[in-house]
Amino acid sequence: MAKSVEKSVSEILAHPYLCTAMANTVLHNESIPSTRKKIIVLGSGPNRIGQGIEFDYCCVHGLLAIKECGYEAIMVNCNPETVSTDFDMADKLYFEPVNWEHLWEIIELEQPYGVIVQLGGQTALKLAKRLHEKGIRIIGTSFDSMDIAEDRGRFSDLLKELDIPYPKYGTAYTTDDAMEVAKQVGFPVLVRPSYVLGGQRMRIVINDEELEKAVLSLLKHLPGNKILIDHFLDRCQEAEIDAIYDGENFHVMGVMEHIEPAGIHSGDSHAVLPEFNLTPLVVTTMEEYAKKIAKALNIKGLINIQFAIKDGKVYVIEANPRASRTTPFIAKAYQIPYLNIATKVMMGENKLTDFTFEKKLTGYAIKEPVFSFNKFPNVNKELGPEMKSTGEAIRFIKNLRDPYFRQLYKDRSMYLSK
């Protein structure tokens, strides 16, 4: 076998025409950089639980905004099922995996003005650190601001400085640390790592034994990741806000109220737009907290903030400094091109005051999660903090007397009774 391979190689090397053809194949690059000012948009890669087609919508509208502003729009994504990878959507498409090795080669060749990471979900956001370390301009919110929001410990410290309520928390690197933190914050606790997608490996635990199992699982599958232990606010209402901040002006895109109680991942919850059962005081408080967080983080572009409401008190659970999977839902429901606007804000081309926002929704819109349990019959169907839905749909209702909504709200008691 070795001799035959050796012979084949020697035959190729002895053939001048074959050597020339191989050299041309290796050295040829069909991507010729232009002299135009370029912006790269990072997609979310293959569809998977936690991110997929929703972020494709964001990327497409981002590309259109970039082109409208006169830049060359470059798309990096490797999903053939998306519109963002259509051959005529971007000025140039790199159908490559969304990871650092491939991205760095593209950046070295294209020398872009900057890179947008806010539109491609967690996959794109994770590359912000490497971009920052290499001195590549991140369009919109800075890496440090993103890191504060993503690092549960740093974010909780920020909330403390802003005097915004949040669940008690602590950090741990070992099971002994976790046990000590759990005693301080009190069971039940939510065990979670930082920088994860779709609530990956998040668990709600009620005793030391469950806590030890959850922490050991995290240490095994996500070694080196700081473990956050939060007191879990049981039996409370969950809501979220998507917003845009341009450094001066703040605009709430939408306030969504979840039908399922807190503890079920937001991607698996039915979210109603606008809110239907929150008091004006609660909504005003949520908007006030969202604005304070956006300002403190110096957000430039999109931010999603999730809240828990218990006994009339508003707590901040987390903030996502990027497009969320509900951003397209709001844009479609209100018929406002929010992603186009947000991208222009990120690039510094426009302020929010340059736009008018006329929300065209009569009644309510409901974000409806789609599950694929029939394709995976052995998967545990019980919902929790780790996301299991594989998509979402949108349903419009005229009022809260709609039979579909009434049945959903009735089913909510099933979770509260557990």
C-alpha positions in Angstrom: 0.0 0.0 0.0 2.7 2.4 1.0 4.8 1.5 -2.1 1.8 2.2 -4.5 1.2 5.6 -2.9 4.9 6.4 -3.1 4.9 5.4 -6.8 1.8 7.5 -7.5 3.4 10.6 -5.9 6.6 10.1 -7.8 4.7 9.7 -11.1 2.9 13.0 -10.5 6.1 14.8 -9.6 7.7 13.6 -12.7 4.9 14.9 -14.9 5.3 18.7 -15.4 1.7 19.3 -16.6 0.2 17.6 -13.6 2.5 19.6 -11.2 1.4 22.8 -12.9 -2.3 21.9 -12.6 -1.9 21.0 -8.9 -0.1 24.3 -8.2 -2.9 26.3 -10.0 -5.5 24.5 -8.0 -3.9 25.2 -4.7 -3.1 28.9 -5.4 -6.2 29.9 -7.2 -8.7 32.1 -5.2 -11.9 33.0 -7.0 -12.8 35.7 -4.4 -11.3 38.9 -5.6 -11.7 41.7 -3.0 -13.1 45.0 -4.2 -12.0 48.4 -3.1 -15.4 49.3 -1.6 -16.0 49.8 2.1 -17.2 46.4 3.4 -19.2 45.1 6.3 -19.3 41.4 7.2 -22.5 39.9 8.7 -22.1 36.7 10.7 -25.0 34.2 10.4 -26.0 31.5 12.9 -24.7 28.5 11.1 -26.8 25.2 10.8 -30.3 25.2 12.2 -30.4 23.9 15.8 -32.5 24.2 18.9 -32.0 27.8 20.2 -31.3 29.5 16.9 -32.2 29.1 13.3 -34.6 30.7 10.9 -35.5 33.6 13.2 -31.9 34.9 12.9 -31.9 34.4 9.2 -34.6 37.0 9.0 -32.4 39.3 11.0 -29.4 38.8 8.8 -31.4 39.3 5.6 -32.7 42.7 6.7 -29.3 43.6 8.0 -27.8 42.9 4.6 -30.4 45.1 2.9 -29.7 47.9 5.3 -26.0 47.7 4.7 -26.5 47.9 0.9 -28.9 50.8 1.3 -26.1 52.7 3.2 -23.7 52.2 0.3 -21.4 49.5 1.8 -20.5 46.2 0.3 -22.5 43.6 2.2 -20.6 40.3 2.9 -22.5 37.3 4.3 -20.7 34.5 6.2 -23.0 31.5 6.8 -23.1 27.8 6.0 -26.8 27.0 6.0 -28.3 26.1 2.6 -31.9 26.4 3.9 -31.6 30.1 4.7 -32.5 33.2 2.6 -29.3 34.9 3.7 -27.3 32.4 1.7 -29.2 33.0 -1.5 -26.7 33.9 -4.2 -28.2 37.4 -4.8 -28.9 38.5 -1.3 -25.5 39.8 -0.2 -22.9 41.4 -2.5 -20.7 38.5 -1.7 -21.4 35.3 0.1 -18.9 33.1 1.9 -20.6 29.7 2.4 -18.3 28.7 5.2 -18.7 27.5 8.8 -19.2 30.3 11.3 -16.1 29.7 13.3 -12.9 31.6 13.9 -10.5 29.8 11.6 -12.7 30.4 8.5 -13.7 33.9 9.6 -10.1 35.1 10.1 -9.1 34.0 6.6 -12.0 35.9 5.2 -11.1 39.0 7.2 -7.5 38.9 6.1 -8.6 38.8 2.5 -11.4 41.3 2.5 -10.1 43.8 5.1 -13.6 44.9 6.1 -14.6 48.1 7.8 -16.2 46.1 10.5 -18.2 43.0 11.5 -21.8 42.7 12.7 -22.3 40.0 15.3 -25.7 41.1 16.7 -27.8 39.4 14.0 -26.6 35.8 14.1 -27.6 34.6 17.5 -25.2 33.1 20.1 -23.0 31.5 17.4 -22.0 34.9 16.0 -21.8 36.6 19.4 -19.3 34.0 20.7 -16.8 35.3 18.0 -16.8 38.8 19.4 -14.0 38.1 21.8 -11.6 36.9 19.1 -12.5 39.9 16.9 -11.9 42.2 19.8 -8.5 40.6 20.6 -7.5 41.0 16.9 -8.5 44.6 16.8 -11.3 44.1 14.3 -14.1 46.7 14.6 -17.3 45.3 15.9 -20.2 47.2 14.5 -22.6 48.4 17.2 -22.2 47.3 20.9 -18.6 46.8 22.1 -17.3 43.4 23.2 -16.9 44.5 26.8 -20.5 45.5 27.0 -21.5 42.2 25.5 -19.3 40.3 27.9 -20.9 42.1 30.9 -24.4 41.0 29.7 -23.3 37.4 28.9 -21.3 36.9 32.1 -24.0 36.3 34.7 -21.7 37.4 37.6 -20.7 40.7 36.0 -24.3 41.4 34.9 -25.6 40.8 38.4 -23.0 43.2 39.7 -24.2 45.8 37.2 -27.8 45.4 38.3 -26.7 45.9 41.9 -25.0 49.2 41.0 -28.1 50.3 39.1 -30.4 49.4 42.1 -32.4 47.0 39.9 -33.8 43.9 41.7 -32.5 40.5 40.6 -32.5 37.0 42.0 -29.8 36.3 44.6 -26.9 34.6 43.0 -23.4 33.2 43.5 -20.6 31.7 41.4 -19.0 28.3 41.7 -16.2 26.3 40.1 -16.6 23.1 42.1 -19.4 21.1 43.7 -18.3 22.3 47.2 -18.5 25.9 46.0 -22.0 25.3 44.6 -23.2 23.7 47.9 -22.1 26.7 49.8 -23.7 29.2 47.4 -27.0 27.3 47.4 -27.1 27.5 51.2 -26.7 31.3 50.9 -29.2 32.0 48.2 -31.7 29.3 49.2 -33.4 26.5 47.3 -34.8 26.1 44.7 -31.9 27.3 42.6 -31.2 27.7 38.9 -27.8 26.2 37.9 -26.5 27.6 34.6 -23.2 28.4 32.7 -22.3 31.6 30.9 -22.2 32.0 27.1 -24.6 29.2 26.3 -27.3 28.8 23.6 -31.0 28.0 24.3 -30.5 27.5 28.0 -28.1 24.6 27.3 -27.6 22.5 30.5 -29.6 24.9 32.7 -31.3 23.1 35.5 -33.7 23.9 38.3 -32.7 21.9 41.4 -34.4 21.6 44.8 -31.8 19.8 47.0 -28.1 19.1 47.5 -28.3 15.8 45.6 -29.8 17.3 42.5 -27.4 20.2 42.7 -24.3 17.9 42.8 -25.5 16.0 39.7 -26.2 19.3 37.8 -22.8 20.8 38.6 -20.9 17.5 37.8 -22.7 17.4 34.4 -21.6 21.0 33.7 -18.0 20.4 34.7 -18.0 17.4 32.4 -19.6 18.9 29.3 -18.5 22.5 29.7 -15.1 22.4 31.5 -13.7 25.7 32.6 -17.1 27.5 32.4 -18.0 29.5 35.4 -21.2 28.1 37.0 -23.8 30.5 38.2 -26.2 29.6 41.0 -29.3 31.8 41.1 -32.2 31.6 43.5 -35.2 30.5 41.4 -38.3 32.7 41.7 -40.9 30.0 41.8 -44.5 30.5 40.5 -44.1 34.0 39.0 -45.0 35.7 35.8 -42.4 36.1 33.0 -42.2 38.9 30.5 -39.6 40.4 28.1 -38.8 43.5 26.2 -37.0 43.9 22.9 -35.6 47.4 22.3 -33.2 49.6 20.3 -30.8 52.1 21.8 -28.6 54.5 19.8 -26.6 56.0 22.6 -29.0 58.7 23.2 -32.5 57.6 22.4 -34.3 54.4 23.6 -37.2 52.7 21.8 -39.2 49.8 23.1 -40.0 47.6 20.1 -42.4 45.4 22.1 -43.4 44.2 25.6 -44.3 40.5 25.5 -46.0 38.6 28.3 -45.5 34.8 28.6 -48.5 32.6 29.2 -46.4 29.9 30.9 -44.8 30.9 34.2 -41.1 31.5 34.8 -39.0 28.4 34.7 -39.9 27.4 31.1 -37.5 28.7 28.5 -38.7 31.8 26.7 -38.3 29.9 23.4 -40.7 27.3 24.6 -43.3 29.8 25.9 -46.3 31.3 24.3 -45.6 35.1 24.3 -48.4 37.5 23.8 -47.8 40.9 22.2 -48.7 43.4 23.6 -48.9 42.4 27.3 -52.4 41.5 28.5 -52.3 41.0 32.2 -49.5 43.2 33.6 -50.4 46.4 35.4 -49.3 49.8 34.0 -46.9 50.2 36.9 -45.2 46.9 36.1 -44.9 47.7 32.4 -43.5 51.2 33.2 -41.0 49.7 35.7 -39.9 47.1 33.1 -39.3 49.8 30.5 -37.4 52.0 33.0 -35.1 49.1 34.0 -34.6 48.2 30.3 -33.5 51.8 29.5 -31.2 52.0 32.5 -29.5 48.7 31.5 -29.2 49.7 27.8 -27.6 53.0 28.8 -25.2 51.4 31.4 -24.1 48.9 28.8 -23.7 51.6 26.2 -25.8 49.4 23.8 -25.7 50.5 20.2 -28.4 48.5 18.4 -30.5 45.7 19.8 -31.1 44.4 23.3 -33.5 41.8 24.8 -34.3 41.8 28.5 -36.2 39.2 30.4 -38.1 39.8 33.6 -39.8 37.9 36.3 -42.7 39.5 38.2 -43.5 38.1 41.7 -45.9 39.7 44.1 -45.9 42.9 42.0 -42.1 43.3 42.1 -40.1 43.3 38.9 -36.9 41.3 38.8 -34.4 41.3 35.9 -33.4 37.7 34.9 -31.0 38.4 32.0 -30.1 40.7 29.1 -29.1 39.6 25.6 -27.1 42.3 23.7 -28.2 41.1 20.3 -31.3 40.3 18.2 -33.4 37.8 20.0 -35.6 35.2 18.3 -38.6 37.4 19.1 -37.3 40.4 17.2 -38.7 39.1 13.8 -42.0 38.2 15.6 -42.4 41.8 16.8 -41.4 43.3 13.4 -44.0 41.2 11.6 -46.7 41.8 14.1 -46.3 45.6 14.1 -45.2 45.7 10.4 -42.2 47.9 11.2 -38.8 47.1 9.6 -37.1 47.0 13.0 -34.0 45.0 11.9 -33.3 47.4 9.0 -33.6 50.3 11.5 -31.4 48.6 14.1 -28.7 47.8 11.6 -28.5 51.5 10.5 -28.3 52.5 14.1 -25.4 50.0 14.7 -23.5 51.4 11.8 -24.0 55.0 13.0 -25.8 56.0 9.8 -29.0 57.0 11.6 -30.5 57.9 15.0 -33.8 56.6 16.2 -35.2 60.1 15.8 -34.8 59.7 12.0 -37.6 57.1 12.0 -41.3 57.0 12.7 -42.9 54.0 14.4 -46.5 53.3 13.6 -47.5 50.0 15.1 -50.1 48.3 12.9 -51.5 45.6 15.1 -55.2 45.2 15.8 -55.7 42.9 18.8 -52.9 40.6 19.8 -50.2 38.5 18.3 -49.1 35.2 20.0 -45.7 33.6 19.5 -46.4 29.9 19.3 -43.6 27.5 19.8 -43.3 24.5 17.5 -42.0 21.2 18.8 -40.8 18.1 16.9 -41.4 15.5 19.6 -43.1 13.2 17.0 -39.7 13.0 15.2 -37.9 12.1 18.5 -40.3 9.9 20.5 -37.8 9.0 23.2 -37.0 12.6 24.2 -38.3 13.9 27.5 -41.3 16.2 26.6 -41.4 18.0 29.9 -40.6 21.7 29.5 -38.0 23.5 31.6 -35.2 26.0 31.4 -33.5 24.2 28.6 -35.1 25.0 25.2 -36.7 22.1 23.3 -38.8 23.8 20.6 -37.5 23.7 17.0 -39.3 26.7 15.6 -42.2 29.1 16.1 -45.3 30.4 14.4 -47.4 33.5 14.8 -51.1 33.6 15.5 -53.3 36.8 15.5 -56.4 37.1 17.6 -58.8 40.0 17.8 -59.3 39.9 21.6 -58.7 37.9 24.7 -62.1 36.1 24.4 -60.6 34.1 21.5 -61.1 30.3 22.3 -57.5 29.6 21.4 -56.1 32.1 23.9 -58.6 31.0 26.6 -57.5 27.4 26.3 -53.8 28.4 26.5 -54.4 30.5 29.6 -56.4 27.6 31.2 -53.5 25.2 30.5 -51.2 27.6 32.4 -52.7 26.3 35.6 -51.2 22.9 34.8 -47.7 24.3 35.3 -48.7 26.3 38.4 -50.2 23.2 40.1 -47.0 21.2 39.8 
